[in-house]
C-alpha cells in the first residue's frame, strides 16, 4: 500500500519520540502528531473530493484543459 506524505511524516516523528527522555519534548512532539493527524484527515478528504470529481467529469465527458501543475497551484498553493 502506498503511503502519503503526511503518513510518512507521522511515521518518522514517531521514530523520533522513541529516543526522547524529556517530558517537554515528548509533549511538543505529541502536539505535532495531533496537527499531523488533522492534516492526514484533511488530505484524505482532498483525495476523496478529487476522486469523485474525476469520476463525475469522466461520466459527463468533461475534460480539463489545465495541466495538473496548473490545477495544483490554483487549488493548493497559498
Z-matrix of the N, CA and C atoms (Angstrom, degrees):
N
C 1 1.438
C 2 1.525 1 109.14
N 3 1.319 2 115.72 1 137.78
C 4 1.462 3 120.78 2 178.84
C 5 1.523 4 110.10 3 -73.23
N 6 1.307 5 115.62 4 149.24
C 7 1.466 6 122.12 5 176.05
C 8 1.519 7 108.74 6 -108.06
N 9 1.312 8 115.65 7 142.34
C 10 1.450 9 120.04 8 174.94
C 11 1.529 10 109.07 9 -82.47
N 12 1.311 11 115.88 10 167.19
C 13 1.467 12 120.35 11 178.50
C 14 1.522 13 110.73 12 -60.95
N 15 1.313 14 117.34 13 -39.21
C 16 1.469 15 120.69 14 -179.88
C 17 1.533 16 110.10 15 -66.46
N 18 1.334 17 117.50 16 -41.02
C 19 1.463 18 120.32 17 178.99
C 20 1.532 19 111.05 18 -63.63
N 21 1.305 20 117.08 19 -38.68
C 22 1.468 21 120.63 20 177.53
C 23 1.526 22 110.49 21 -65.64
N 24 1.321 23 116.79 22 -41.29
C 25 1.473 24 120.41 23 178.00
C 26 1.526 25 110.66 24 -62.79
N 27 1.323 26 117.34 25 -42.36
C 28 1.469 27 120.93 26 178.19
C 29 1.525 28 110.27 27 -60.90
N 30 1.319 29 117.16 28 -45.89
C 31 1.462 30 121.36 29 179.78
C 32 1.526 31 110.84 30 -59.04
N 33 1.320 32 117.09 31 -45.78
C 34 1.471 33 120.59 32 -177.93
C 35 1.522 34 111.87 33 -66.92
N 36 1.311 35 117.72 34 -37.20
C 37 1.464 36 120.21 35 178.65
C 38 1.523 37 110.27 36 -69.00
N 39 1.331 38 117.42 37 -37.31
C 40 1.468 39 120.17 38 175.98
C 41 1.523 40 110.19 39 -60.72
N 42 1.328 41 117.47 40 -36.61
C 43 1.460 42 120.98 41 177.04
C 44 1.527 43 110.49 42 -64.72
N 45 1.324 44 116.89 43 -38.09
C 46 1.469 45 120.21 44 178.81
C 47 1.526 46 111.07 45 -66.11
N 48 1.317 47 117.81 46 -36.69
C 49 1.461 48 122.07 47 -177.99
C 50 1.519 49 112.06 48 -60.76
N 51 1.321 50 117.40 49 -31.76
C 52 1.458 51 121.40 50 -176.53
C 53 1.526 52 111.11 51 -60.06
N 54 1.327 53 117.18 52 -38.56
C 55 1.455 54 120.79 53 -175.87
C 56 1.521 55 115.33 54 -86.66
N 57 1.314 56 118.10 55 -0.85
C 58 1.465 57 120.18 56 -176.68
C 59 1.523 58 111.55 57 -83.85
N 60 1.326 59 115.01 58 141.18
C 61 1.464 60 119.31 59 176.73
C 62 1.526 61 111.32 60 -113.03
N 63 1.306 62 117.61 61 -27.58
C 64 1.450 63 121.96 62 -178.04
C 65 1.526 64 110.35 63 -75.69
N 66 1.317 65 115.70 64 131.13
C 67 1.470 66 119.32 65 -179.94
C 68 1.526 67 111.24 66 -67.29
N 69 1.327 68 118.39 67 -31.80
C 70 1.467 69 119.95 68 179.08
C 71 1.529 70 110.71 69 -68.70
N 72 1.330 71 116.53 70 -35.58
C 73 1.462 72 119.74 71 176.20
C 74 1.521 73 110.72 72 -66.94
N 75 1.316 74 116.82 73 -40.25
C 76 1.456 75 121.18 74 179.23
C 77 1.528 76 110.56 75 -63.99
N 78 1.329 77 116.44 76 -41.63
C 79 1.465 78 120.75 77 178.64
C 80 1.524 79 110.36 78 -63.53
N 81 1.330 80 116.43 79 -43.03
C 82 1.465 81 120.22 80 179.31
C 83 1.524 82 110.61 81 -61.52
N 84 1.328 83 117.90 82 -42.48
C 85 1.457 84 120.38 83 179.02
C 86 1.528 85 111.62 84 -69.16
N 87 1.322 86 117.42 85 -32.86
C 88 1.467 87 119.99 86 175.82
C 89 1.533 88 110.19 87 -64.01
N 90 1.318 89 116.80 88 -37.71
C 91 1.467 90 120.30 89 176.97
C 92 1.520 91 110.76 90 -66.24
N 93 1.322 92 116.37 91 -40.51
C 94 1.463 93 120.42 92 176.41
C 95 1.520 94 109.64 93 -62.61
N 96 1.333 95 117.36 94 -41.59
C 97 1.463 96 121.36 95 179.20
C 98 1.527 97 110.92 96 -61.70
N 99 1.327 98 116.94 97 -40.18
C 100 1.469 99 120.23 98 177.52
C 101 1.527 100 110.87 99 -60.72
N 102 1.326 101 115.66 100 -43.26
C 103 1.464 102 120.31 101 178.85
C 104 1.528 103 110.25 102 -63.21
N 105 1.329 104 116.30 103 -42.94
C 106 1.463 105 119.78 104 179.98
C 107 1.527 106 112.18 105 -67.07
N 108 1.313 107 117.68 106 -35.23
C 109 1.469 108 120.22 107 176.36
C 110 1.531 109 110.39 108 -64.16
N 111 1.332 110 116.63 109 -39.07
C 112 1.466 111 120.55 110 175.60
C 113 1.523 112 109.93 111 -64.06
N 114 1.332 113 116.11 112 -41.67
C 115 1.467 114 120.30 113 178.82
C 116 1.521 115 110.62 114 -64.20
N 117 1.329 116 116.96 115 -37.85
C 118 1.464 117 120.91 116 178.60
C 119 1.524 118 110.67 117 -62.65
N 120 1.318 119 117.45 118 -41.60
C 121 1.465 120 121.47 119 178.52
C 122 1.529 121 110.47 120 -65.10
N 123 1.318 122 116.65 121 -41.58
C 124 1.463 123 120.78 122 178.10
C 125 1.525 124 110.59 123 -64.35
N 126 1.324 125 115.94 124 -41.91
C 127 1.461 126 121.46 125 179.71
C 128 1.533 127 110.11 126 -60.90
N 129 1.330 128 116.10 127 -42.20
C 130 1.465 129 120.13 128 179.16
C 131 1.531 130 110.71 129 -61.99
N 132 1.319 131 116.67 130 -42.66
C 133 1.470 132 120.55 131 177.76
C 134 1.524 133 110.94 132 -61.45
N 135 1.318 134 116.94 133 -40.75
C 136 1.463 135 120.77 134 -179.60
C 137 1.529 136 111.02 135 -65.34
N 138 1.328 137 116.28 136 -42.17
C 139 1.464 138 119.86 137 178.50
C 140 1.529 139 109.96 138 -65.15
N 141 1.324 140 116.39 139 -41.44
C 142 1.463 141 120.78 140 178.45
C 143 1.525 142 111.01 141 -61.93
N 144 1.329 143 116.31 142 -45.86
C 145 1.467 144 120.40 143 178.00
C 146 1.524 145 110.92 144 -59.47
N 147 1.321 146 116.94 145 -44.16
C 148 1.466 147 121.09 146 -179.82
C 149 1.524 148 110.85 147 -64.44
N 150 1.327 149 116.45 148 -39.69
C 151 1.460 150 120.77 149 179.65
C 152 1.527 151 110.46 150 -61.94
N 153 1.322 152 115.97 151 -51.23
C 154 1.466 153 119.18 152 -177.84
C 155 1.524 154 112.22 153 -68.44
N 156 1.322 155 117.40 154 -35.29
C 157 1.465 156 119.45 155 177.36
C 158 1.518 157 110.18 156 -66.57
N 159 1.323 158 117.05 157 -39.62
C 160 1.459 159 120.58 158 177.50
C 161 1.521 160 111.51 159 -64.47
N 162 1.330 161 116.49 160 -41.51
C 163 1.467 162 120.10 161 178.53
C 164 1.524 163 110.37 162 -65.31
N 165 1.325 164 116.26 163 -40.95
C 166 1.463 165 120.49 164 179.31
C 167 1.523 166 110.59 165 -65.43
N 168 1.320 167 117.18 166 -44.43
C 169 1.461 168 120.96 167 179.69
C 170 1.528 169 110.57 168 -62.34
N 171 1.330 170 116.38 169 -40.77
C 172 1.461 171 119.80 170 179.34
C 173 1.526 172 110.25 171 -65.34
N 174 1.323 173 116.05 172 -42.23
C 175 1.468 174 120.58 173 179.48
C 176 1.532 175 111.03 174 -62.26
N 177 1.320 176 115.77 175 -39.30
C 178 1.465 177 120.88 176 -178.82
C 179 1.527 178 112.62 177 -89.05
N 180 1.341 179 116.37 178 5.14
C 181 1.467 180 122.29 179 -179.52
C 182 1.529 181 112.01 180 57.11
N 183 1.310 182 115.66 181 40.36
C 184 1.464 183 121.04 182 177.31
C 185 1.528 184 106.92 183 -101.42
N 186 1.306 185 116.06 184 121.91
C 187 1.456 186 120.17 185 -179.99
C 188 1.522 187 108.85 186 -118.53
N 189 1.302 188 115.34 187 133.16
C 190 1.452 189 121.00 188 -176.81
C 191 1.519 190 111.00 189 -76.55
N 192 1.309 191 115.07 190 144.26
C 193 1.456 192 120.30 191 174.21
C 194 1.525 193 110.69 192 -95.11
N 195 1.355 194 116.44 193 -2.49
C 196 1.457 195 121.18 194 179.61
C 197 1.522 196 110.07 195 -88.02
N 198 1.319 197 115.25 196 147.68
C 199 1.457 198 119.85 197 171.85
C 200 1.528 199 108.06 198 -77.59
N 201 1.322 200 116.10 199 162.86
C 202 1.458 201 119.06 200 177.07
C 203 1.523 202 110.69 201 -58.70
N 204 1.326 203 117.37 202 -44.28
C 205 1.471 204 120.93 203 -178.96
C 206 1.522 205 111.13 204 -58.33
N 207 1.321 206 117.16 205 -41.97
C 208 1.457 207 120.85 206 179.06
C 209 1.532 208 109.85 207 -64.98
N 210 1.334 209 116.53 208 -45.88
C 211 1.468 210 120.73 209 178.30
C 212 1.527 211 110.56 210 -59.71
N 213 1.333 212 116.70 211 -47.81
C 214 1.461 213 121.25 212 -177.98
C 215 1.524 214 111.12 213 -61.14
N 216 1.323 215 116.46 214 -46.63
C 217 1.466 216 119.48 215 -178.80
C 218 1.516 217 111.51 216 -63.97
N 219 1.315 218 117.79 217 -38.41
C 220 1.468 219 120.82 218 179.04
C 221 1.530 220 111.76 219 -71.71
N 222 1.322 221 116.99 220 -31.95
C 223 1.461 222 121.00 221 -173.40
C 224 1.522 223 113.21 222 -91.26
N 225 1.337 224 117.68 223 -39.90
C 226 1.464 225 120.13 224 -168.97
C 227 1.518 226 115.23 225 -115.25
N 228 1.300 227 120.01 226 -19.76
C 229 1.468 228 120.06 227 -178.83
C 230 1.517 229 109.51 228 -77.05
N 231 1.311 230 114.44 229 142.10
C 232 1.469 231 120.02 230 179.64
C 233 1.498 232 111.45 231 -81.50
